[in-house]
Amino acid sequence: MLDRGTPRGRALRLSPGERWATFDCYGTLVDWNAGLRDALGSDELLARYHEVEPQVQAEDPSRSYREVMREGARRLGVDADPAETLPDWPVFTDVRPALEEARDRGWRLAILSNTDRDLLDASIAAIAVPFDLTVVASEIGSYKPAPGHWHAFEERVGRVPDAHVAQSHFHDVVPALSLGIPTVWVNRLGESGDPQPTVELPGLAGLAGALERL
């Protein structure tokens, strides 16, 4: 089943022993840096955007992600709409086999993303692996690292996930750990950060085994 957005408050029917892994999308599954670098025009602007975007999101969590990106670009002095190119941003090559293996081992997959519904749907189509549930910022009025995505997941599933998988330490690893959720840090950029994740991987290769060990 390819989820198109379970309404808030509607619980899913769970089977005994069901295991859920939640994922960030951009930076973890889709190459956010590559896509945004092309949209903004340089590595320097990309680095500055990393600092600006969380400020824009925190100022008004009700903004759609399109509006966040436009405002971020405007503050950098860039006349661009990065959301126009987002549906074409590349999927990391290790994503599809890792997700397919996790599904084959019985894991249910969900995405918790700081984005808009139509933008995420386009990225899921590019990933070409089905997800059982998706939660997007524009529908819950909350951006990670605030805990709204995990609260929305718990409302719909009846409990928190068994693991959260993400590249961003700031947006995902820290808040998930604070909620008692085991984390798989997909440290694609070779960064360091505290607190330490439950498991750290350099990419998504080996994900299914890591999930089994949690």
N, C-alpha and C positions, 0 to 999 in steps of 0.2 A: 504494500500500500504506500503510495506517495502522498504524504500528508500535505494538505493545502491550508492548514490552519485550524486546529481544534478550537472551538469557541471557549473563551475563558469560563472556568467553572464546570465544564462538562468533563466528567471523569471517564477515563478509558477503562475498558474491561481488561483486567489483568489475569494472566494464567499463573498458577503456583510456580514459584521458582524462576519467574521471569527476571532477566538481567538487563539493565538499561545502561548504556553509555551515551553521555551527552557530549556534543562537540561544539567548539567555536568553528565558524566557517572561514572568515577572511584572515589570512595569515597562517591558518592551520590547514585548510583544505584547498583554498584558492589563494593564489599569490597576490596578496593585497599590495605589497611593496612594489612589485613589478607593474601592476596595473595603475597604481596611483602615481608612480614615478613618470610613466608615460603621459598620464593626464595632466600632471602639473608641469612637466618639462625639465626637471633636473633633480639630482640627488640632494642638493642643498634645500630645495623647496620641500622635498619629501621629508627630510629630517625636521624642518620647521613645522610641517603639518602634523607630525607625530606629537608635538607639544601643544598645538592649537586645538586639535580635535577634542581631546578630553575636556578642555575648558568650555568649548561650545556645547558639548553634550550636558555637562553639569549645570550650565547656566539655565538651560530650558530643556528638560527631558521629554517634553511633549513635542519637540521638533521631530519631523520625519528625518530619516537619514539623508535623504536628498537635500533637505534644507541644511543639515549639519555640514555636509560636504561643500555645498555652495558657499556657506558662510565661512568655512575654514579657508577655502580658496580665496574668497574676497579679502580676508584679513591678511593673506599673504600677498595681496596685490595681483592675483592671477585671475584673468578673465576666462574662466573655464568652469564647466559643469562636469566634475568627475563621474557623477552617476550615469551620464550618458554612455560612458564606455564600460562601466562595471560589468554588465552582462557578458562581455567578451574577455574579462580578465582570466588568465590561464589557471587551470587546475594543476596542482603539483602531481608529478608523474607517479608518486608512490601512494596516492590517495585511493584510487579505485581498487587495486588488489588488496590493500589493507582493510578497507571497509567490507569488501566482499568476503574476506576470510573471517572477519568478526561476525558478520551475519551468518556465515556457514556454521560457526560455532554456537549459534543460538542467541547472540546479543541483539537486542533491539536498539536502534540508533535514533538519536534525536539531535537537532541543531538548536542551539541557543545563540542568537546572533544580534549584534547591534546594527540592524539594517531594516529595510522595508520589505513587505511581503513579496512584491513583484520582482524586486532585485534578487532576493534569495531564491525564488522559484527559478529564475534564469540560471543561477549558479548551480542549483541542484540538477537541472537538466544537463548542464555541462559535465557535472560529476558523474552522472549516469548510474548512480546507486541509490535505491529507494531509502527514504527515511520514514520512520513511523510517527514522528511528531516534530514540529518546528515551532519555536517561539521567537518572535521578532520584536525589536525595541519599539517600533512605531505603533504596535498594537497593544503594548502594555504600559507605555509611557515611562519607560525606565531604560537606562543604558548601563551595561556593565562598566565598572566594577560594582555598582549597586546590586543588591541581591534579587531584584525583581524577576529576572529570568528563572532563577531556581525556585522562587516562590510560585511562579506561574506553572512551572513543570510539576511541582508538588501538588498544586491544586488539580491538575489534569490527570496525573498518574496515581496520586495517593501517597506518594513518598518521594524522597530525594533520589537522584540516580545513584547507581553503584559506582560510577566513575565519571569524571569529567576530563575531556581531552582537549588541550588547547596549546597554542603557541605563546600567547601573551601572558606573562607572569603577572603583570599589573591588572589587566582586565579580567582574568579568569582563574589563574592558579591561586592567588591570594584570597579572593572571595570564596571560592569553592572550599578551600581548606578551612576557612573560618566557619563554614557551615557543616564541617565534619565530613565532607565528601572527598574520597580518595581522588588524586589527580595524576594524570599523565601529562607531563610537560613536554610538548613537542618542540624542543629547543633548536629550531632551524637556524637561528642566528648566533648560536654559541654564546649566549648571555649568561650572567650569573644573577641570582636573586634569592632573597630570604623572605618568607620561610621556604624550606626545601620542599619540592613536590614529593608525592609518594613514589613516583617513578619518573625518570627522565629519559627521553629518547632523542636522537639527533634528527629524526624524521619519523614517518609513519610505518616504515618497515619494522616488523616485529610487534606491531600493536596488539594483535590478537593474543599473542603469548603474554604480553605485559598485562593485559586485562585479565587473563586467566590467573595470573599470579597475585592479583590484588586481593 
